[in-house]
């Protein structure tokens, strides 16, 4: 498998970079991240191979030095081909510095530092996978190595497989401890995934992503022995510096033994690398969570901000909320709603300061967040919430989310009843029933199968809200047009049957599904947090009480709408639907802000969560745009109705 990878670490042919560049445009067309992956790999070659080309300011291998010049020249070209990004200029400048150092035959340590700096900026701006999504399986990695790689690289990884003699350049020896120091698991993964152009090392992209990571971890540990792993286990338990450096699985995949040696010492780095590459679960288990992760990511974000890496600061700031605070947000909200709102506002203020590039403002916002985190820790503490708190939380959460969904679904049902379209009713009932089933499956998945990420939650809520708002806006304007024009009975009896097509019936199904599922989704996450307090009886009691109240509300809404005169019904309903569209648009944009999809510009304005009003320019402008469309539509409808009467 890894035949001729030796040139990746020893003497990579000149035509490799040419082939890499030639395939770049096509790769980017099919995979937007392919160009960034190839550029990362190219720069990593320089970091690893340069020391074999230049020593003490003198060229020791003309062929390898020519490759370094070619690599950095092509890196300059490839960065220009990447999509636009705020950090693109900084990456280009870092690559230019790297190119200058290579031309000047700078010291190998300096070139390596510059290469790693450029790749760090690249990953921050154009994220590519740096760690497996699931823990690697080294037993499967060993089986894959035996089947795919041993024929070239040897059973033990010594580069002496049966096919090695016929290959030029010779396969790499993974047991070479000196070369292994500069090799990260991520670099191995990239080579396995993309191959090495100009050599017989082909891409193994046909393997699944997990299998490629399994293989990379197994190969990355072939230069280590049992004694080193045993020593590393003791260091992991006793040396606090180890857990600081290897904070999570991503650190294990990206930190090279050489980089670790600069912070821990050569022997310690060798031992810890050996242990953690063979036991990656240890680093992942140590990964901070909750407020600990929020504090860590916030500190890292501020450090990136001070270093001028605004893209990295933004990414880490989002992680502080989505990966750290957001999972415990329902629990905080159930106990202290005002504290939750304070943290959310502070998070938005921090991201706004980062976006503006003001270090002082970012530090001030960060300090406020750290203080609020202390209050959250005190609020949660070790004690469980009392049963009454759990009961009230379960009741109010389901009641609040349920009423929002009911208003839309009942509105659709009442409309179809007025229109005498009972044949379309099954689509609406199918929509909300399917949403409840999907919600139950979501609860099972969130409880027993997977962890729903904060980003996934916010994006799904945001897009669902925006979609529902736009559909309701169009429905509200249409209903107002008919109520303004009058003659509803004529319209309903003569035109509605032809207008209500199968496609629009499925549209009602989709609206009912999204309206209910987005509320069920949020309720599931809140209830999961409340369940952690252990007050199961109180939680069930609050749930059942909310269900009873929702049934009463639904009955009252249906009964009221049935008694209302048809003209008045559509007039009032159109106004209500329009208001609901404004609320959902505000909530949708706010959710997308929390996911990092929309920017944040705080303004001095009131916050009314019930109406979806938040003090940011983006949410207020989105709601203002909906209001402007409503006002224009209503005005045009009245004007058209007046002309109709005159005619």
Steps between C-alpha positions, in 0.01 A plus 500: 500500500748761612743409225737784427374726777864539588517801273240665714756503779830463318504595132170581334524522116475840338201405291296425816429865567418558133246218504358627828446844351358365175232306685417781738233671292314179428516391865367832622214482254376174653606563859527862627746386769725305263714801412563576867586135569752490214655830606529377860672183376740698279605729788535201731745344252718807540483479880613137496741485205689830518751378758615237251574768240677774698734484800666800664409725210647270235324277249580135570269360233446697181205282397320541831569873517357541150187323624470739795518798265242340274269415789498852642455650154200277436361576846500868404297413191257273683407751768391739226259234369320448833160664564492851642538526879584774747822318598610416146743794485658396832547144373656629179738717702598200717571292189703787355710507820550126469609540138746776596652282773547208260662723237733642767594146613384581853542266794277190491333584831395842368361354179306240695357766731391715205343200326304400808385860549374518141317170536346613828354808330385285209304258720340786694374663181423191292412227752598149395468184711781494756370213711272198455132537582509174696780342701742315270508120506866394503416133455323582177793724408738206547282280279487768230877543516556125456266490201593826328849607607721210617588386148692825448587627846560167670311317770669702776514826301871486419453586132609150401186340358512247211430772241744754646796397282306577180391847608685826451513694721499235770205475740532697820607323818241588761734368767747784430473683834683812378260562212199407711566795731384744234200297389151577634211259482307760303779514240486122465122518460532760222754288310284189535200697374668682211805293414834645393508627144794385293555183704334161521330608824140512378202656671302266723190716489293188437543417867249663732605808696507298823714228341754756378528642851536148642785436260667835569501440876641149460776614264574801722589267786728257318820676611410460869553202727322361806749658742429848362125445526532385861708806588247719321213357701673598824572850370137541393391422854764700686608796284232775476680651199401196296127567533552868423677421174275212395168653595297291255520256211575780253819578692611137474453508121666837436783531756820340375747337735748771408255776595422326829873469576536879490254525791550177694847371418611236248455190714163610636373593153606164358327308779178701496476483120542122520233465769235733362524376141437150629234617750329802337194447719696632800535849352139507383377394845699786653344753262338778704125548473240751607627817662854362519504475123340844464770654719776321308367598158444858613859525623624351171282741305645799684852369442427472128354851504814643659710318239302666221324179396143630482374196308631266767359722775157489335507122462609447861245753628223307324633177651488655847125536458398212275726228643528620857205704623221408259467135618433619858288797390165322563601417856605859566179632345287270714662633818578864423361642177645848555850357546462304177402816312795686651744232377345496152522879473861495622586231244354713221689806629826304503458375143412851390820636657704230324334582168597866542859401572523699824718310747413721798126459445541125452695474827234700686222282357704190583547609861124554533436153361742341746317674786166375370643147474581522870137590573384207285727263694353629826146466362546143388730388778489137608147506634207392290208728431205457734197313360286814475763670283507196272117490485468869414783474246344199326158668496611839369742360240247269337220755530709773339627284215164327454299821469728626223444180302126493578443850367631401157339155478161615634508792258549261207223267620256787556575636155433163333177460692379840385598406146316166532814314395487200730675298228824692564478465878691166509809677366496743794437229756768288339744791533460563872472130587819428304669783690405342834634163384821667380525675836474166684775358279709810568462441873614138461796608288600782734470274805651173380674538164664836426562841645323772306749779451420857589562613144260238362233607742529871428521456124196270488300737718614804307431368152170349612387830648601704197324255265183504708510880521523538122217251440279671759578838349378389158192335652419810705524733201287265289230476770498878546459548126189283498356658814553846350339404172200340676273247328660213695215257436538543126874450519485196724231319302614586149878536512650328802444149373704572190762695692564235768724264304681191625820703512350763730354223717852361550608857575251503788645167617849653500387812685319297767802269538757779531281711731460209742838332468704812569312539830518128583874503425563779747271343759688170477830673572357696792337193649827305466667766712220497759516121520862526614374636834333168569152633593322261266160523669499880493615499139218265397249704698600821326483324163148365558373832639631680190333243272164558670533878464599468133192286430279764664667778299461306175131436570440869577679615185308260276165587659564875471606478138196288410257762637674798339342645181706403199602852397602591853678168542727557203560862589605420857691190401702681235610757759590228751696300243693811398596572862610138546719530190678799657558308824634189326732705279654661807548166673636340184764766442596488870556123479714543189702765684568254780613244242736754344314517169398864546707785642428674830468876545359589846277808523340686788151353480258300715496119506163321488553128445129432470489719187837393366640848557871505582734800527707429188492687172466181296188366675334841510573567131364158401180566695480853361527358148209262571295788643577713194385219269183458705424873497562522124291189433211614716506843339497353153218264593284788624579703189407208273180438696402867460552489125296177486205666675512804272500273198 
